[in-house]
Amino acid sequence: MLDATTIINQQMQNAYTGFIALIPALVAAVFLVVIVWVVGRVVRRGVVRLASRRGRPDLGQLLGSLTFGAIMVLALLSASAIVFPTVHPGDIVAALGIGSVAIGFAFKDILQNLLAGLLLLIRRPYRRGDQIVVKGFEGTVEHIESRATLIMTYDGRRVIIPNGDVYTSPVIVNTAFDFRRDQVDIGIGYADSPSQAARYFLEAIAAVEGVESDPAPQVLPWALNDSTVDLRARWWTSSHRTDQVLVRSRIVLAIYEAAKAHGIDLPFPTQVMLFHDQTEESDGDRARQREGWPAGDAPPRPRRFKSEILESDEKPAA
């Protein structure tokens, strides 16, 4: 019988011999992977450049990464078939298919965001540089990645929103068109003429830099409030946030200057309180002190407080 040392030596000799026999296959597999890696990088750059020329750099980055990954997976399968001839790529793909269910459940959110990002990049409801409002956040789109959309808010912060949330939520694209409308309400006093005030304000708004002449601005009587007659000023300007803010500030200043120049009252909320001298002869006479009571010689009789009724009942009859 062979002793244990002899058996171990034979096994090591067989393993060494098998490794030496596999060296050409290993070299060929490594050479194949390197060549395919170089080709994959070239193909990826080509996809990115082609998409960038068509104005879709984010989609190019995503498709380039997916293409490179697919090429490398095929290269690894081919390399494994070279090193292990008894293993067929079809068997590996079948094994991966069985495990893909568990992988899908484990990476459900990641795959969902990846698919949503791909659909967003293909359909392009918004693009890089657009100013959008989504999930309560407003800002400029910096980048659309495979997993999330990056937004820079107007105060200089970055918000990362998963593409799955963006795809299933309402999105307001403020810069979808070159121009959009803005408005502001102005309250004037009841003693002023709304038509004249509207004309003065319209002239002031039309002269403001950045206000579009077509469509033309408007100033419309809009509401009757407790202390003011409200006019609504509406105008069109560039849809970018910076232009919206600057033009709005100029219009507010122009309206104030126009009201001041034409003597138009811009009142603040007021409350009127009436005080009566109860010693006057007309006190309690609703025909003379109306204060909201119906007109006529026979107004409703005044109500007396309960204490006055008790006092009158306690007085002895004359």
C-alpha positions as YAML, in Angstrom:
chain: A
units: angstrom
residues:
- id: 1
  name: MET
  ca: [0.00, 0.00, 0.00]
- id: 2
  name: LEU
  ca: [1.07, 3.53, -0.68]
- id: 3
  name: ASP
  ca: [1.71, 5.67, 2.36]
- id: 4
  name: ALA
  ca: [0.12, 9.09, 2.87]
- id: 5
  name: THR
  ca: [3.27, 10.95, 1.85]
- id: 6
  name: THR
  ca: [3.39, 9.22, -1.50]
- id: 7
  name: ILE
  ca: [-0.29, 9.95, -2.15]
- id: 8
  name: ILE
  ca: [0.15, 13.65, -1.34]
- id: 9
  name: ASN
  ca: [3.19, 13.87, -3.58]
- id: 10
  name: GLN
  ca: [1.30, 12.28, -6.45]
- id: 11
  name: GLN
  ca: [-1.61, 14.65, -6.03]
- id: 12
  name: MET
  ca: [0.69, 17.66, -5.94]
- id: 13
  name: GLN
  ca: [2.49, 16.35, -9.02]
- id: 14
  name: ASN
  ca: [-0.83, 15.94, -10.83]
- id: 15
  name: ALA
  ca: [-1.96, 19.43, -9.82]
- id: 16
  name: TYR
  ca: [1.33, 20.90, -11.00]
- id: 17
  name: THR
  ca: [1.10, 19.04, -14.26]
- id: 18
  name: GLY
  ca: [-2.50, 20.19, -14.74]
- id: 19
  name: PHE
  ca: [-1.55, 23.81, -13.99]
- id: 20
  name: ILE
  ca: [1.30, 23.66, -16.50]
- id: 21
  name: ALA
  ca: [-1.14, 22.28, -19.04]
- id: 22
  name: LEU
  ca: [-3.57, 25.14, -18.29]
- id: 23
  name: ILE
  ca: [-1.00, 27.91, -18.73]
- id: 24
  name: PRO
  ca: [-1.58, 28.34, -22.48]
- id: 25
  name: ALA
  ca: [-5.33, 28.45, -21.90]
- id: 26
  name: LEU
  ca: [-4.91, 30.98, -19.07]
- id: 27
  name: VAL
  ca: [-2.67, 33.17, -21.21]
- id: 28
  name: ALA
  ca: [-5.17, 33.02, -24.05]
- id: 29
  name: ALA
  ca: [-8.05, 33.86, -21.69]
- id: 30
  name: VAL
  ca: [-6.18, 36.81, -20.15]
- id: 31
  name: PHE
  ca: [-5.19, 38.02, -23.60]
- id: 32
  name: LEU
  ca: [-8.81, 37.77, -24.74]
- id: 33
  name: VAL
  ca: [-10.08, 39.72, -21.71]
- id: 34
  name: VAL
  ca: [-7.49, 42.48, -22.22]
- id: 35
  name: ILE
  ca: [-8.28, 42.80, -25.92]
- id: 36
  name: VAL
  ca: [-12.02, 42.88, -25.27]
- id: 37
  name: TRP
  ca: [-11.49, 45.41, -22.45]
- id: 38
  name: VAL
  ca: [-9.69, 47.75, -24.86]
- id: 39
  name: VAL
  ca: [-12.38, 47.23, -27.49]
- id: 40
  name: GLY
  ca: [-15.08, 47.83, -24.89]
- id: 41
  name: ARG
  ca: [-13.50, 51.14, -23.86]
- id: 42
  name: VAL
  ca: [-13.34, 52.24, -27.49]
- id: 43
  name: VAL
  ca: [-16.97, 51.28, -28.05]
- id: 44
  name: ARG
  ca: [-18.00, 53.08, -24.87]
- id: 45
  name: ARG
  ca: [-16.26, 56.29, -25.93]
- id: 46
  name: GLY
  ca: [-17.88, 56.05, -29.33]
- id: 47
  name: VAL
  ca: [-21.35, 55.73, -27.81]
- id: 48
  name: VAL
  ca: [-20.71, 58.69, -25.49]
- id: 49
  name: ARG
  ca: [-19.42, 60.89, -28.33]
- id: 50
  name: LEU
  ca: [-22.30, 59.96, -30.62]
- id: 51
  name: ALA
  ca: [-24.87, 60.79, -27.94]
- id: 52
  name: SER
  ca: [-23.08, 64.03, -27.03]
- id: 53
  name: ARG
  ca: [-23.16, 65.19, -30.64]
- id: 54
  name: ARG
  ca: [-26.93, 64.74, -30.57]
- id: 55
  name: GLY
  ca: [-27.24, 66.73, -27.36]
- id: 56
  name: ARG
  ca: [-27.82, 63.77, -25.05]
- id: 57
  name: PRO
  ca: [-24.63, 63.37, -22.98]
- id: 58
  name: ASP
  ca: [-26.34, 61.78, -19.96]
- id: 59
  name: LEU
  ca: [-27.97, 59.08, -22.10]
- id: 60
  name: GLY
  ca: [-24.61, 58.48, -23.76]
- id: 61
  name: GLN
  ca: [-22.90, 57.93, -20.40]
- id: 62
  name: LEU
  ca: [-25.56, 55.42, -19.33]
- id: 63
  name: LEU
  ca: [-25.66, 53.51, -22.64]
- id: 64
  name: GLY
  ca: [-21.88, 53.51, -22.81]
- id: 65
  name: SER
  ca: [-21.62, 51.98, -19.34]
- id: 66
  name: LEU
  ca: [-24.25, 49.35, -20.13]
- id: 67
  name: THR
  ca: [-22.55, 48.47, -23.43]
- id: 68
  name: PHE
  ca: [-19.15, 48.17, -21.78]
- id: 69
  name: GLY
  ca: [-20.59, 45.96, -19.04]
- id: 70
  name: ALA
  ca: [-22.31, 43.67, -21.54]
- id: 71
  name: ILE
  ca: [-19.10, 43.30, -23.60]
- id: 72
  name: MET
  ca: [-17.07, 42.45, -20.49]
- id: 73
  name: VAL
  ca: [-19.60, 39.85, -19.35]
- id: 74
  name: LEU
  ca: [-19.38, 38.13, -22.75]
- id: 75
  name: ALA
  ca: [-15.58, 38.29, -22.55]
- id: 76
  name: LEU
  ca: [-15.52, 36.64, -19.12]
- id: 77
  name: LEU
  ca: [-17.87, 33.89, -20.29]
- id: 78
  name: SER
  ca: [-15.67, 33.23, -23.31]
- id: 79
  name: ALA
  ca: [-12.54, 33.24, -21.14]
- id: 80
  name: SER
  ca: [-14.08, 30.74, -18.73]
- id: 81
  name: ALA
  ca: [-14.91, 28.46, -21.67]
- id: 82
  name: ILE
  ca: [-11.27, 28.63, -22.81]
- id: 83
  name: VAL
  ca: [-9.84, 27.84, -19.37]
- id: 84
  name: PHE
  ca: [-12.43, 25.19, -18.53]
- id: 85
  name: PRO
  ca: [-13.49, 23.49, -21.77]
- id: 86
  name: THR
  ca: [-16.04, 21.30, -20.00]
- id: 87
  name: VAL
  ca: [-17.94, 24.40, -18.84]
- id: 88
  name: HIS
  ca: [-20.20, 25.86, -21.51]
- id: 89
  name: PRO
  ca: [-21.35, 29.52, -21.48]
- id: 90
  name: GLY
  ca: [-24.92, 28.31, -21.84]
- id: 91
  name: ASP
  ca: [-24.65, 26.48, -18.51]
- id: 92
  name: ILE
  ca: [-23.35, 29.63, -16.82]
- id: 93
  name: VAL
  ca: [-26.16, 31.70, -18.30]
- id: 94
  name: ALA
  ca: [-28.69, 29.11, -17.11]
- id: 95
  name: ALA
  ca: [-27.22, 29.22, -13.60]
- id: 96
  name: LEU
  ca: [-27.36, 33.01, -13.63]
- id: 97
  name: GLY
  ca: [-30.97, 32.83, -14.79]
- id: 98
  name: ILE
  ca: [-31.89, 30.71, -11.78]
- id: 99
  name: GLY
  ca: [-30.16, 33.13, -9.42]
- id: 100
  name: SER
  ca: [-31.51, 36.24, -11.14]
- id: 101
  name: VAL
  ca: [-34.79, 35.97, -9.19]
- id: 102
  name: ALA
  ca: [-33.00, 36.30, -5.87]
- id: 103
  name: ILE
  ca: [-30.76, 39.03, -7.30]
- id: 104
  name: GLY
  ca: [-33.82, 40.89, -8.60]
- id: 105
  name: PHE
  ca: [-35.45, 40.90, -5.16]
- id: 106
  name: ALA
  ca: [-32.22, 41.95, -3.47]
- id: 107
  name: PHE
  ca: [-31.57, 44.83, -5.85]
- id: 108
  name: LYS
  ca: [-35.18, 45.78, -6.65]
- id: 109
  name: ASP
  ca: [-34.79, 49.47, -5.83]
- id: 110
  name: ILE
  ca: [-31.51, 49.76, -7.73]
- id: 111
  name: LEU
  ca: [-32.95, 48.10, -10.82]
- id: 112
  name: GLN
  ca: [-36.10, 50.22, -10.59]
- id: 113
  name: ASN
  ca: [-34.06, 53.42, -10.45]
- id: 114
  name: LEU
  ca: [-31.87, 52.20, -13.32]
- id: 115
  name: LEU
  ca: [-34.87, 51.49, -15.54]
- id: 116
  name: ALA
  ca: [-36.51, 54.81, -14.58]
- id: 117
  name: GLY
  ca: [-33.28, 56.67, -15.35]
- id: 118
  name: LEU
  ca: [-33.05, 54.98, -18.75]
- id: 119
  name: LEU
  ca: [-36.66, 55.92, -19.57]
- id: 120
  name: LEU
  ca: [-36.09, 59.51, -18.44]
- id: 121
  name: LEU
  ca: [-33.00, 59.81, -20.61]
- id: 122
  name: ILE
  ca: [-34.80, 58.34, -23.63]
- id: 123
  name: ARG
  ca: [-38.03, 60.36, -23.30]
- id: 124
  name: ARG
  ca: [-36.29, 63.52, -21.99]
- id: 125
  name: PRO
  ca: [-39.11, 65.32, -20.13]
- id: 126
  name: TYR
  ca: [-36.30, 67.56, -18.89]
- id: 127
  name: ARG
  ca: [-32.59, 67.77, -19.58]
- id: 128
  name: ARG
  ca: [-29.39, 69.02, -18.02]
- id: 129
  name: GLY
  ca: [-29.64, 72.76, -17.26]
- id: 130
  name: ASP
  ca: [-33.44, 72.82, -16.95]
- id: 131
  name: GLN
  ca: [-34.98, 74.35, -13.83]
- id: 132
  name: ILE
  ca: [-37.55, 71.99, -12.33]
- id: 133
  name: VAL
  ca: [-39.70, 71.45, -9.26]
- id: 134
  name: VAL
  ca: [-40.07, 67.86, -8.03]
- id: 135
  name: LYS
  ca: [-40.97, 66.36, -4.64]
- id: 136
  name: GLY
  ca: [-41.00, 69.86, -3.11]
- id: 137
  name: PHE
  ca: [-37.45, 70.68, -4.31]
- id: 138
  name: GLU
  ca: [-36.71, 73.37, -6.88]
- id: 139
  name: GLY
  ca: [-33.46, 73.99, -8.69]
- id: 140
  name: THR
  ca: [-31.32, 73.40, -11.78]
- id: 141
  name: VAL
  ca: [-30.70, 69.89, -13.13]
- id: 142
  name: GLU
  ca: [-26.97, 69.18, -12.84]
- id: 143
  name: HIS
  ca: [-26.80, 65.59, -13.99]
- id: 144
  name: ILE
  ca: [-29.08, 62.63, -14.72]
- id: 145
  name: GLU
  ca: [-27.34, 59.49, -13.53]
- id: 146
  name: SER
  ca: [-28.40, 55.87, -13.82]
- id: 147
  name: ARG
  ca: [-29.66, 55.89, -10.23]
- id: 148
  name: ALA
  ca: [-30.66, 59.46, -9.43]
- id: 149
  name: THR
  ca: [-31.17, 62.99, -10.70]
- id: 150
  name: LEU
  ca: [-28.93, 65.67, -9.19]
- id: 151
  name: ILE
  ca: [-30.46, 69.12, -8.63]
- id: 152
  name: MET
  ca: [-28.68, 72.25, -7.44]
- id: 153
  name: THR
  ca: [-31.09, 74.45, -5.50]
- id: 154
  name: TYR
  ca: [-31.09, 78.22, -5.88]
- id: 155
  name: ASP
  ca: [-29.34, 78.65, -2.53]
- id: 156
  name: GLY
  ca: [-26.39, 76.51, -3.62]
- id: 157
  name: ARG
  ca: [-27.27, 73.06, -2.22]
- id: 158
  name: ARG
  ca: [-27.39, 69.72, -4.01]
- id: 159
  name: VAL
  ca: [-30.44, 67.45, -3.87]
- id: 160
  name: ILE
  ca: [-30.18, 63.82, -5.01]
- id: 161
  name: ILE
  ca: [-33.58, 62.39, -5.96]
- id: 162
  name: PRO
  ca: [-33.90, 58.72, -6.98]
- id: 163
  name: ASN
  ca: [-35.04, 58.34, -10.57]
- id: 164
  name: GLY
  ca: [-37.89, 56.07, -9.49]
- id: 165
  name: ASP
  ca: [-39.39, 58.90, -7.43]
- id: 166
  name: VAL
  ca: [-38.87, 61.40, -10.25]
- id: 167
  name: TYR
  ca: [-40.49, 59.15, -12.84]
- id: 168
  name: THR
  ca: [-43.62, 58.51, -10.74]
- id: 169
  name: SER
  ca: [-44.05, 62.07, -9.38]
- id: 170
  name: PRO
  ca: [-45.37, 65.26, -11.00]
- id: 171
  name: VAL
  ca: [-42.52, 67.42, -12.29]
- id: 172
  name: ILE
  ca: [-42.80, 71.14, -13.08]
- id: 173
  name: VAL
  ca: [-40.30, 72.18, -15.75]
- id: 174
  name: ASN
  ca: [-40.04, 75.96, -15.41]
- id: 175
  name: THR
  ca: [-37.71, 76.32, -18.38]
- id: 176
  name: ALA
  ca: [-39.62, 74.07, -20.78]
- id: 177
  name: PHE
  ca: [-40.45, 77.22, -22.79]
- id: 178
  name: ASP
  ca: [-38.47, 80.40, -23.38]
- id: 179
  name: PHE
  ca: [-40.98, 82.67, -21.61]
- id: 180
  name: ARG
  ca: [-43.50, 82.33, -18.81]
- id: 181
  name: ARG
  ca: [-45.94, 84.62, -17.04]
- id: 182
  name: ASP
  ca: [-45.54, 86.18, -13.62]
- id: 183
  name: GLN
  ca: [-47.94, 88.35, -11.61]
- id: 184
  name: VAL
  ca: [-48.30, 90.55, -8.55]
- id: 185
  name: ASP
  ca: [-51.36, 92.00, -6.79]
- id: 186
  name: ILE
  ca: [-51.59, 95.70, -5.86]
- id: 187
  name: GLY
  ca: [-54.14, 97.12, -3.44]
- id: 188
  name: ILE
  ca: [-55.30, 100.74, -3.89]
- id: 189
  name: GLY
  ca: [-57.65, 102.86, -1.82]
- id: 190
  name: TYR
  ca: [-61.38, 102.99, -2.44]
- id: 191
  name: ALA
  ca: [-61.15, 106.74, -3.07]
- id: 192
  name: ASP
  ca: [-58.94, 106.15, -6.14]
- id: 193
  name: SER
  ca: [-60.11, 105.25, -9.64]
- id: 194
  name: PRO
  ca: [-59.19, 101.62, -10.50]
- id: 195
  name: SER
  ca: [-59.23, 102.33, -14.24]
- id: 196
  name: GLN
  ca: [-56.83, 105.26, -13.97]
- id: 197
  name: ALA
  ca: [-54.56, 103.37, -11.57]
- id: 198
  name: ALA
  ca: [-54.52, 100.37, -13.94]
- id: 199
  name: ARG
  ca: [-53.52, 102.64, -16.81]
- id: 200
  name: TYR
  ca: [-50.68, 104.26, -14.84]
- id: 201
  name: PHE
  ca: [-49.38, 100.90, -13.61]
- id: 202
  name: LEU
  ca: [-49.55, 99.39, -17.09]
- id: 203
  name: GLU
  ca: [-47.45, 102.21, -18.51]
- id: 204
  name: ALA
  ca: [-44.89, 101.71, -15.75]
- id: 205
  name: ILE
  ca: [-44.72, 97.93, -16.29]
- id: 206
  name: ALA
  ca: [-44.37, 98.22, -20.07]
- id: 207
  name: ALA
  ca: [-41.28, 100.43, -19.61]
- id: 208
  name: VAL
  ca: [-39.50, 97.90, -17.37]
- id: 209
  name: GLU
  ca: [-36.49, 96.14, -18.91]
- id: 210
  name: GLY
  ca: [-37.09, 92.44, -19.44]
- id: 211
  name: VAL
  ca: [-40.89, 92.60, -19.87]
- id: 212
  name: GLU
  ca: [-42.04, 91.11, -23.18]
- id: 213
  name: SER
  ca: [-44.24, 93.21, -25.44]
- id: 214
  name: ASP
  ca: [-45.86, 90.14, -27.03]
- id: 215
  name: PRO
  ca: [-47.82, 88.92, -25.14]
- id: 216
  name: ALA
  ca: [-48.39, 92.37, -23.74]
- id: 217
  name: PRO
  ca: [-48.56, 93.01, -19.97]
- id: 218
  name: GLN
  ca: [-51.95, 93.48, -18.31]
- id: 219
  name: VAL
  ca: [-53.32, 95.22, -15.22]
- id: 220
  name: LEU
  ca: [-56.83, 94.05, -14.30]
- id: 221
  name: PRO
  ca: [-59.21, 95.03, -11.46]
- id: 222
  name: TRP
  ca: [-59.34, 91.79, -9.53]
- id: 223
  name: ALA
  ca: [-60.98, 91.93, -6.08]
- id: 224
  name: LEU
  ca: [-62.77, 94.15, -3.56]
- id: 225
  name: ASN
  ca: [-61.20, 93.63, -0.16]
- id: 226
  name: ASP
  ca: [-61.95, 95.15, 3.23]
- id: 227
  name: SER
  ca: [-59.50, 98.02, 2.87]
- id: 228
  name: THR
  ca: [-58.38, 97.93, -0.76]
- id: 229
  name: VAL
  ca: [-59.42, 97.49, -4.36]
- id: 230
  name: ASP
  ca: [-57.01, 94.87, -5.72]
- id: 231
  name: LEU
  ca: [-55.43, 95.13, -9.18]
- id: 232
  name: ARG
  ca: [-53.58, 92.16, -10.66]
- id: 233
  name: ALA
  ca: [-50.55, 92.94, -12.82]
- id: 234
  name: ARG
  ca: [-49.44, 90.17, -15.22]
- id: 235
  name: TRP
  ca: [-46.48, 90.11, -17.58]
- id: 236
  name: TRP
  ca: [-44.29, 87.71, -19.57]
- id: 237
  name: THR
  ca: [-40.54, 87.45, -19.20]
- id: 238
  name: SER
  ca: [-37.69, 84.95, -19.56]
- id: 239
  name: SER
  ca: [-38.42, 81.65, -17.82]
- id: 240
  name: HIS
  ca: [-35.07, 81.49, -16.01]
- id: 241
  name: ARG
  ca: [-35.20, 82.06, -12.27]
- id: 242
  name: THR
  ca: [-32.69, 84.93, -12.27]
- id: 243
  name: ASP
  ca: [-34.67, 86.89, -14.86]
- id: 244
  name: GLN
  ca: [-37.94, 86.22, -13.04]
- id: 245
  name: VAL
  ca: [-36.59, 87.60, -9.75]
- id: 246
  name: LEU
  ca: [-34.92, 90.67, -11.24]
- id: 247
  name: VAL
  ca: [-37.88, 91.67, -13.44]
- id: 248
  name: ARG
  ca: [-40.33, 91.21, -10.57]
- id: 249
  name: SER
  ca: [-38.27, 93.48, -8.30]
- id: 250
  name: ARG
  ca: [-38.12, 96.16, -11.02]
- id: 251
  name: ILE
  ca: [-41.87, 96.01, -11.57]
- id: 252
  name: VAL
  ca: [-42.66, 96.33, -7.87]
- id: 253
  name: LEU
  ca: [-40.43, 99.41, -7.70]
- id: 254
  name: ALA
  ca: [-41.97, 100.86, -10.90]
- id: 255
  name: ILE
  ca: [-45.50, 100.40, -9.54]
- id: 256
  name: TYR
  ca: [-44.57, 102.08, -6.27]
- id: 257
  name: GLU
  ca: [-43.01, 105.03, -8.10]
- id: 258
  name: ALA
  ca: [-46.04, 105.35, -10.39]
- id: 259
  name: ALA
  ca: [-48.44, 105.33, -7.43]
- id: 260
  name: LYS
  ca: [-46.36, 107.96, -5.66]
- id: 261
  name: ALA
  ca: [-46.11, 110.15, -8.76]
- id: 262
  name: HIS
  ca: [-49.89, 110.11, -9.43]
- id: 263
  name: GLY
  ca: [-51.03, 110.30, -5.83]
- id: 264
  name: ILE
  ca: [-52.54, 106.81, -5.75]
- id: 265
  name: ASP
  ca: [-53.11, 105.52, -2.24]
- id: 266
  name: LEU
  ca: [-51.54, 102.17, -1.35]
- id: 267
  name: PRO
  ca: [-53.26, 101.59, 1.99]
- id: 268
  name: PHE
  ca: [-52.48, 99.04, 4.64]
- id: 269
  name: PRO
  ca: [-55.27, 97.13, 6.44]
- id: 270
  name: THR
  ca: [-57.35, 99.44, 8.65]
- id: 271
  name: GLN
  ca: [-60.06, 98.94, 11.24]
- id: 272
  name: VAL
  ca: [-62.68, 101.56, 12.11]
- id: 273
  name: MET
  ca: [-64.02, 101.83, 15.65]
- id: 274
  name: LEU
  ca: [-66.92, 104.17, 16.54]
- id: 275
  name: PHE
  ca: [-67.34, 105.65, 20.02]
- id: 276
  name: HIS
  ca: [-70.54, 107.43, 21.12]
- id: 277
  name: ASP
  ca: [-71.21, 109.81, 23.92]
- id: 278
  name: GLN
  ca: [-74.06, 108.09, 25.77]
- id: 279
  name: THR
  ca: [-75.21, 111.40, 27.20]
- id: 280
  name: GLU
  ca: [-76.28, 112.69, 23.76]
- id: 281
  name: GLU
  ca: [-79.95, 113.15, 23.08]
- id: 282
  name: SER
  ca: [-79.76, 110.79, 20.06]
- id: 283
  name: ASP
  ca: [-78.19, 107.94, 22.04]
- id: 284
  name: GLY
  ca: [-80.20, 104.77, 21.59]
- id: 285
  name: ASP
  ca: [-82.37, 106.26, 18.84]
- id: 286
  name: ARG
  ca: [-81.81, 103.90, 15.91]
- id: 287
  name: ALA
  ca: [-83.65, 106.16, 13.51]
- id: 288
  name: ARG
  ca: [-80.92, 108.78, 14.07]
- id: 289
  name: GLN
  ca: [-77.95, 106.54, 14.94]
- id: 290
  name: ARG
  ca: [-78.26, 103.96, 12.17]
- id: 291
  name: GLU
  ca: [-74.80, 102.28, 12.20]
- id: 292
  name: GLY
  ca: [-76.01, 99.46, 9.99]
- id: 293
  name: TRP
  ca: [-79.64, 99.34, 11.16]
- id: 294
  name: PRO
  ca: [-82.37, 99.40, 8.48]
- id: 295
  name: ALA
  ca: [-83.49, 102.84, 7.34]
- id: 296
  name: GLY
  ca: [-86.96, 104.09, 8.20]
- id: 297
  name: ASP
  ca: [-88.98, 105.61, 11.03]
- id: 298
  name: ALA
  ca: [-89.64, 102.26, 12.70]
- id: 299
  name: PRO
  ca: [-86.27, 100.53, 13.31]
- id: 300
  name: PRO
  ca: [-86.03, 97.43, 15.52]
- id: 301
  name: ARG
  ca: [-86.41, 98.11, 19.24]
- id: 302
  name: PRO
  ca: [-83.16, 98.03, 21.18]
- id: 303
  name: ARG
  ca: [-82.46, 95.01, 23.29]
- id: 304
  name: ARG
  ca: [-81.81, 95.52, 26.97]
- id: 305
  name: PHE
  ca: [-79.27, 93.62, 28.98]
- id: 306
  name: LYS
  ca: [-80.51, 91.09, 31.49]
- id: 307
  name: SER
  ca: [-79.29, 93.25, 34.40]
- id: 308
  name: GLU
  ca: [-81.40, 96.17, 33.16]
- id: 309
  name: ILE
  ca: [-84.45, 93.92, 32.99]
- id: 310
  name: LEU
  ca: [-83.86, 92.75, 36.58]
- id: 311
  name: GLU
  ca: [-83.47, 96.30, 37.82]
- id: 312
  name: SER
  ca: [-86.74, 97.35, 36.16]
- id: 313
  name: ASP
  ca: [-88.52, 94.39, 37.73]
- id: 314
  name: GLU
  ca: [-87.21, 95.23, 41.23]
- id: 315
  name: LYS
  ca: [-88.43, 98.83, 41.09]
- id: 316
  name: PRO
  ca: [-91.75, 99.30, 42.96]
- id: 317
  name: ALA
  ca: [-94.75, 100.28, 40.91]
- id: 318
  name: ALA
  ca: [-95.67, 103.99, 41.08]
...
